[in-house]
Amino acid sequence: MSTGTEFVETTLADANAVGIALDNPDDPHVAVAVHGGRIVYISISDPMMNSDQQELRDVINACILSAFAMWGAQRSGVVEF
């Protein structure tokens, strides 16, 4: 049986969990943020928008997957920030 404290901690972890991913931290061209299990922010630089469509698609998908992975890890308590 769970206690009220565990419920509060789980609820707070869910509410506070955020996943953020950049394609390159030193020179980012794509940034994605996830909160509440949804993508809440995507930023793509102009040079990246003008790049090859397949490359753009690959980078965006990688950032989305990484942001969701970070969000899930924070939500489950594996990673705390």
N, C-alpha and C positions, 0 to 999 in steps of 0.2 A: 504494500500500500504506500502510495506516495504522500509526502507531507505537503503542506501549503507552501513551504519554503522552496521545495523542488519545483512546484508549479510556477512560482514567481520567477525563479531563476531561468526556467525554460522559456517562459513568456518573454522575459527581458532579453534573453539570447536571441529569440526569434525577431523581436522588434529592433534590436541593435545590430543584427548581422548585415553586413554590407560586403559585396564583392567588387573589387576594382581591378581592372587589367589594362595594361599598356603594351603596345607592340614593342616598344623600345624605351625603357625608362630614361636613357640619356638624350634621346631625340624622338619623342613620341609623335606618331602620326595617327594612331588610332587609340581611343580610350573608351572603355565600356564600364558602366557601373550597374550593379544589380542590388536591389533592395526589395524585400518582401516577395522574393521569387519572381520578380519581373525586371526587365531591363528598364532602367529609369534614365539612362543617359548614354548616348553614343556620340563621339566626336571623331570626325575624320578630317585630316588636313587637306588643303587644296592640292598639294603635290600628290598625295595618295589618291585623291579622287581622279586625278589625271593619269594614274598608272594603269598597268594592265588589269583588266577586270578580274581575271582569274586570281592574280596575286592579291588584289583588294579583297575579294571574296574569302580567300584563304586566311588572310590576316584578321579580317573581321570575325570570321568563325572561330579562330583560335582565341581571340580576345573574349568573345562571348563565352566560350567553354571555360576559359580560365576564370573569368569573373563569377560564373555560376559555381565553379569548384570552390573558389574562395568563400563565397557566400554560404555554401553548404557546410564547409569546414567550420566557419564561425558559428553557424546555426547549431551544429551538433556539439560544439564545445571543443572540437579538436584544436582549433586555433583561436586565440583571443587577441584582440587588438585594442 
